[in-house]
Amino acid sequence: MMSEDLSIDARQETRIVCQEMKIKRAEEKIKDLEDRVRLLEKRVFQAAAVVSAALALLGLLAQISKAYL
């Protein structure tokens, strides 16, 4: 009876350790994904800035060309 209780405890301990390792790996994956999302957000903001600057320049050029017509 006593050894049976101990083997259950050992199995439970093994499961706990396995679950802890899975949680640690999941947290590492989450951190990696968060870093990737931040990088993509940064690139999107940069692209938006370039597009808005290009549109502003095109609008300015259109107004200049209207002024000379």
PAZAPA-4460 file (N, C-alpha, C; in steps of 0.05 Angstrom, whole numbers, plus 32768, in hexadecimal, padded with zeros to 4 digits):
% residues 69
    n_x    n_y    n_z   ca_x   ca_y   ca_z    c_x    c_y    c_z   seq   type   mol
   8010   7FE8   8000   8000   8000   8000   8011   8019   8000     1      M     A
   8026   8019   8011   8037   8030   8012   8046   8035   7FF8     2      M     A
   8051   8020   7FEC   8060   8023   7FD3   804D   802C   7FBC     3      S     A
   8034   8023   7FBE   8020   802C   7FA9   801B   804A   7FAC     4      E     A
   8019   8054   7FC4   8015   8071   7FC8   802D   8080   7FBE     5      D     A
   8045   8076   7FC3   805D   8083   7FBA   805F   8083   7F9C     6      L     A
   8057   806E   7F8F   8059   806D   7F72   8045   8080   7F65     7      S     A
   802E   8083   7F71   801B   8097   7F67   8027   80B3   7F6B     8      I     A
   8033   80B8   7F81   8040   80D2   7F86   8056   80D7   7F72     9      D     A
   8066   80C2   7F6C   807C   80C5   7F58   8070   80CB   7F3D    10      A     A
   805B   80BD   7F35   804E   80C2   7F1B   8043   80DF   7F1A    11      R     A
   8037   80E7   7F30   802D   8102   7F31   8043   8117   7F2F    12      Q     A
   8059   8111   7F3D   8070   8123   7F3B   807B   8125   7F1F    13      E     A
   807C   810E   7F12   8085   810D   7EF6   8073   811E   7EE4    14      T     A
   8059   811A   7EE8   8045   812A   7ED8   8048   8148   7EDD    15      R     A
   804C   814E   7EF7   804F   816B   7EFE   8068   8176   7EF0    16      I     A
   807E   8168   7EF0   8096   8171   7EE3   8092   8174   7EC5    17      V     A
   8084   8161   7EB9   807F   8162   7E9C   806D   817B   7E96    18      C     A
   8059   817F   7EA6   8047   8196   7EA2   8057   81B1   7EA6    19      Q     A
   8069   81B2   7EB9   8079   81CA   7EBD   808A   81CF   7EA4    20      E     A
   8095   81BA   7E99   80A6   81BD   7E81   8095   81C7   7E69    21      M     A
   807D   81BC   7E66   806B   81C4   7E51   8064   81E2   7E54    22      K     A
   805E   81EA   7E6D   8057   8206   7E72   806F   8218   7E6B    23      I     A
   8087   8210   7E73   809E   8220   7E6D   80A2   8223   7E4F    24      K     A
   809F   820D   7E40   80A2   820E   7E23   808C   8220   7E17    25      R     A
   8074   821E   7E21   805E   822F   7E17   8063   824C   7E1C    26      A     A
   806E   8253   7E34   8075   826E   7E3A   808B   8279   7E28    27      E     A
   809E   8268   7E21   80B3   8270   7E0E   80A8   8275   7DF3    28      E     A
   8095   8264   7DEA   8088   8268   7DD0   8078   8282   7DD0    29      K     A
   806A   8287   7DE6   805A   82A0   7DE8   806C   82B8   7DE6    30      I     A
   8083   82B7   7DF4   8096   82CE   7DF3   80A0   82D2   7DD7    31      K     A
   80A7   82BC   7DC9   80B0   82BE   7DAE   809B   82C9   7D9C    32      D     A
   8082   82C0   7D9F   806C   82CA   7D8E   8067   82E8   7D94    33      L     A
   8069   82F0   7DAD   8065   830C   7DB4   807B   831D   7DA7    34      E     A
   8093   8314   7DA7   80A9   8322   7D9A   80A4   8325   7D7C    35      D     A
   809B   830F   7D70   8095   8310   7D53   807E   8323   7D4D    36      R     A
   806A   8324   7D5E   8053   8336   7D59   805D   8353   7D5C    37      V     A
   806E   8358   7D70   8078   8374   7D73   8088   837C   7D5A    38      R     A
   8098   836A   7D50   80A7   8370   7D38   8095   8376   7D20    39      L     A
   8080   8365   7D1D   806D   836A   7D07   805E   8384   7D0B    40      L     A
   8056   838B   7D23   8049   83A4   7D28   805B   83BB   7D20    41      E     A
   8074   83B9   7D27   8087   83CE   7D20   8089   83D1   7D02    42      K     A
   808B   83BB   7CF4   808C   83BC   7CD7   8073   83C8   7CCA    43      R     A
   805C   83C1   7CD6   8043   83CC   7CCB   8042   83EA   7CCF    44      V     A
   804A   83F4   7CE7   804B   8411   7CEC   805F   841F   7CD9    45      F     A
   8075   8412   7CD4   8089   841E   7CC1   807D   841F   7CA5    46      Q     A
   8070   840A   7C9D   8064   840A   7C82   804D   841F   7C80    47      A     A
   803E   8422   7C95   8029   8436   7C95   8035   8452   7C94    48      A     A
   804B   8457   7CA1   8058   8471   7C9F   8062   8477   7C83    49      A     A
   806D   8462   7C76   8077   8466   7C5B   8060   846C   7C48    50      V     A
   804A   845D   7C4B   8033   8461   7C39   8027   847C   7C3E    51      V     A
   8024   8485   7C56   8018   849F   7C5C   802A   84B5   7C51    52      S     A
   8044   84B2   7C54   8057   84C6   7C49   8055   84C7   7C2B    53      A     A
   8053   84B0   7C1E   8050   84AF   7C01   8036   84BC   7BF8    54      A     A
   8021   84B7   7C06   8007   84C3   7BFF   8008   84E2   7C03    55      L     A
   8015   84EA   7C18   8018   8507   7C1D   8028   8514   7C06    56      A     A
   803D   8507   7BFE   804D   8511   7BE8   803E   8512   7BCE    57      L     A
   802F   84FD   7BC9   801E   84FD   7BB0   8009   8513   7BB1    58      L     A
   7FFD   8517   7BC8   7FEA   852D   7BCB   7FF6   8548   7BC7    59      G     A
   800E   854C   7BD1   801D   8565   7BCE   8023   8569   7BB0    60      L     A
   802D   8554   7BA3   8034   8556   7B87   801B   855C   7B76    61      L     A
   8004   8550   7B7D   7FEB   8555   7B6F   7FE3   8573   7B72    62      A     A
   7FE6   857E   7B8A   7FDF   859A   7B8E   7FF2   85AC   7B7F    63      Q     A
   800B   85A5   7B7E   801F   85B5   7B70   8019   85B5   7B52    64      I     A
   8012   859D   7B47   800C   859B   7B2B   7FF3   85AA   7B24    65      S     A
   7FDF   85AB   7B36   7FC7   85BB   7B31   7FCC   85D9   7B31    66      K     A
   7FE0   85E1   7B41   7FE6   85FD   7B43   7FF3   8607   7B29    67      A     A
   8001   85F6   7B1B   800E   85FE   7B02   7FFD   85FB   7AEA    68      Y     A
   7FE5   85EF   7AED   7FD4   85EB   7AD6   7FC2   8602   7AD2    69      L     A
***
